[in-house]
Every structure is written in structure tokens, then in C-alpha cells.
């Protein structure tokens, strides 16, 4: 794993030992950012199931101002901390070792507008996709926000989350990337 593009291009990222997470491969990561970017002019990213932090770090490398990383697993969280430090993104990152449901409840209380929301829960935990709707209904997404969900082929996500409509869906083996944008920008 590495940072694919931007100011930290080529920086190797530490992977998490074991099978508790599914890191997004460099190939899929490059495709994702070609669809949603490839570069950004500021903004706030939330990597809801951060794992080793690959998506959030990539967003920072490509121009986002800040990133919030949420990860519950202790080993994954330690790896996430190491990757943030290695990339020298401590000053623009907030790391939370918490369950995503608790983290979203905390986000709903903050004065924040999310520009890039990454949702990649464990594949057998489909209820976590409801957190997208909670953030949309709580008006925590910027008007031009991008929501990206990574899921297995057997998970059918809705056509929309509030005013955010499914704008693109790509399949990579057993993984599907679903991208939502505000209906005014689709």
C-alpha cells in the first residue's frame, strides 16, 4: 500500500496484520480518485471505517484541508496513527478510536460540514450504511459533498440518501464502489 498521488505520492503505508480489515488496493484507490477528484481544493474528509487510513490520507495528499479518521479496532488504530505520523499529517488529522455509531452521534453535535465521506464498513455489517443517512439528515454534509461507499456485490444500497443521489457505481471483482452526489450536481 502506498499514497498514489499528490504531495505524499509514493509514500508507503503500513498495512494492518491479520484479516480484521480489508485495505482498499492501490488500483481501486486510484480509480476512486479518478472518479471523484483527482485533486481537491480544500475541504474536510471523514474516513468512517479508517483501517490503516489509506482513503483519508490519500484525500489529504490530494489537497483536502483536514481529515477525521474513525477506527474501532485497536491494532488498526495503532497502524493508522503510525501512517498519519509517517505522512506528517498530525496537524490536519483528528483520530478517534470509537465505534462508528458513537462517532456519528458525536459528529452530529459538532459544527462541521463534510466534503468527502468514505464509508467502508465490515462487509457483514450492512446497518452501518444507515449512518450515511443520519449524517445527511443531520445536515452535516456540504452541498457539493461526495459520499463514497465501498461494499460487497450482495449489498444493495439505496438510489439516494436524502438529496444525495447515486451518480456512479463501479465493480472491482467482489467489491462495488458507489458514489453519491447532491442531486443539483448530478
C-alpha positions, 0 to 999 in steps of 0.5 A, spaced: 500 500 500 502 506 498 499 514 497 498 514 489 498 521 488 499 528 490 504 531 495 505 524 499 505 520 492 509 514 493 509 514 500 508 507 503 503 505 508 503 500 513 498 495 512 494 492 518 496 484 520 491 479 520 484 479 516 480 484 521 480 489 515 480 489 508 485 495 505 482 498 499 488 496 493 492 501 490 488 500 483 481 501 486 484 507 490 486 510 484 480 509 480 476 512 486 480 518 485 479 518 478 472 518 479 471 523 484 477 528 484 483 527 482 485 533 486 481 537 491 481 544 493 480 544 500 475 541 504 474 536 510 474 528 509 471 523 514 474 516 513 468 512 517 471 505 517 479 508 517 483 501 517 490 503 516 487 510 513 489 509 506 482 513 503 483 519 508 490 520 507 490 519 500 484 525 500 489 529 504 495 528 499 490 530 494 489 537 497 483 536 502 484 541 508 483 536 514 481 529 515 477 525 521 479 518 521 474 513 525 477 506 527 474 501 532 479 496 532 485 497 536 491 494 532 488 498 526 488 504 530 495 503 532 497 502 524 493 508 522 496 513 527 503 510 525 501 512 517 498 519 519 505 520 523 509 517 517 505 522 512 506 528 517 499 529 517 498 530 525 496 537 524 490 536 519 488 529 522 483 528 528 483 520 530 478 517 534 478 510 536 470 509 537 465 505 534 462 508 528 455 509 531 458 513 537 462 517 532 456 519 528 452 521 534 458 525 536 459 528 529 452 530 529 453 535 535 459 538 532 459 544 527 462 541 521 460 540 514 463 534 510 466 534 503 468 527 502 465 521 506 468 514 505 464 509 508 467 502 508 464 498 513 465 490 515 462 487 509 457 483 514 455 489 517 450 492 512 446 497 518 452 501 518 450 504 511 444 507 515 449 512 518 450 515 511 443 517 512 443 520 519 449 524 517 445 527 511 439 528 515 443 531 520 445 536 515 452 535 516 454 534 509 456 540 504 452 541 498 457 539 493 459 533 498 461 526 495 459 520 499 463 514 497 461 507 499 465 501 498 461 494 499 460 487 497 456 485 490 450 482 495 449 489 498 444 493 495 444 500 497 439 505 496 438 510 489 439 516 494 440 518 501 436 524 502 438 529 496 444 525 495 443 521 489 447 515 486 451 518 480 456 512 479 457 505 481 463 501 479 465 493 480 472 491 482 471 483 482 467 482 489 467 489 491 462 495 488 464 502 489 458 507 489 458 514 489 453 519 491 452 526 489 447 532 491 442 531 486 443 539 483 450 536 481 448 530 478 
